[in-house]
Amino acid sequence: MSTTSATSATSAQPDLLYSEEEEALRAAVRDLLRDHCDAPGVIARTESDAPHDREAWKALADGMGLAGLLIPEAHGGQGATHREVAVVLEELGRAVAPVPYLTSAVVATEALLSCEAADLLADLATGRRIGALTVALHIAPGAAYKVVRHEDGALHGELTGIADAAVADVLLVPADDGGLYAVDASAATVTPQVSLDLTRPLATVTLDGAPGRLLGDAEPAVRRALLAGAGLLASEQLGLAEWALTETVRYLKERKQFNRPVGGFQALKHRLAQLWLEVVNLRAAARNAADALARDEDTAVAVAVAQAYAAPVAVHAAEEALQLHGGIGMTWEHPIHLCLKRAKADSIAYGTAGAHRGALAELVDLQAP
């Protein structure tokens, strides 16, 4: 993976346009997902007891080296930036890919980068081990989160709502002594929870005297991880919204009523035009968040703006796609329900839009009357 596309990390002004390298990366990821994450296959996995696509993950992580994009080359990674990761997440969002990329290659990786855990970073960079931060998926950056008890060198407690814990090899667990501990997943009991989004399943993690290795301070590591997770989640939501809009436009051009394409009716044109404007604005917000994370400038504001806007747009796009596809959109065989469920689940992941609006108001000192 070339790192020449990471020019924005050192540029003085943000550049929200996609570079040639980023577009090439997009094309490669889209081709891979076309082969590994077709809609019928993803739907079939949601009906099984193994929703994660390990073959797709292996192709992304080992074949293309994408699990290590944020990890420095000295630790076996690619030394790229959040901009490249954002492009990958756009494509994963389009496919509603059941892989732990956001949770392992972004959130867990950022926590380990904060703690400078070189050996674990090298493991995650290859994709042969998957990490999961045991903070509930709905927790926003800076918000309080549940911790476990650390006693006599062992960890005790139960944590719920942990995304992709079922497929993780190493769990990053915050404890009541302020430390972040690495726990081998085999030492924990992971119990699946009922999840709306079957492609990103949640689980309860129970620790009953599990040994843990102290990595560093939990608070800065968790804050950094959740901030990156929230900021780059907007790119996944952008991919979802773009797919929903593109597929709906294509369908309305093909579907005919009264011997003319349904998309020719003015009322539907207005709805699609409004949705297009929302998606374009979401692209700007998501790209700004990714660029801010890459440059490490004004990240809190950029992430809050992106997440305040992303969730409503992604959900609206999925809802419009469902309605405008008519009867076929209501069927289990059509992938729109995957898109809608992921959009709904993402709308509360790493903080709701309302929580991010409140955070933004504090950041810019614009309090409600």
NORTA-V360537 format. One record per run of one state. SS is the DSSP state (helix for helix, strand for strand, loop for the rest). FROM is the first residue (numbers start at 1). TO is the last residue. Records with the same first field share a line. If there is no record, write none. Layout:
SS: FROM-TO  FROM-TO
//
This chain:
loop: 1-5  10-19  37-38  47-53  64-65  69-72  76-81  96-100  116-117  127-130  134-147  152-153  164-164  168-169  176-178  188-188  193-201  212-212  255-255  258-259  265-265  296-298  325-325  331-335  347-352  364-369
helix: 6-9  20-36  39-46  54-63  66-68  73-75  82-95  101-115  118-126  165-167  185-187  218-254  262-264  266-295  299-324  326-330  336-346  353-363
strand: 131-133  148-151  154-163  170-175  179-184  189-192  202-211  213-217  256-257  260-261
//
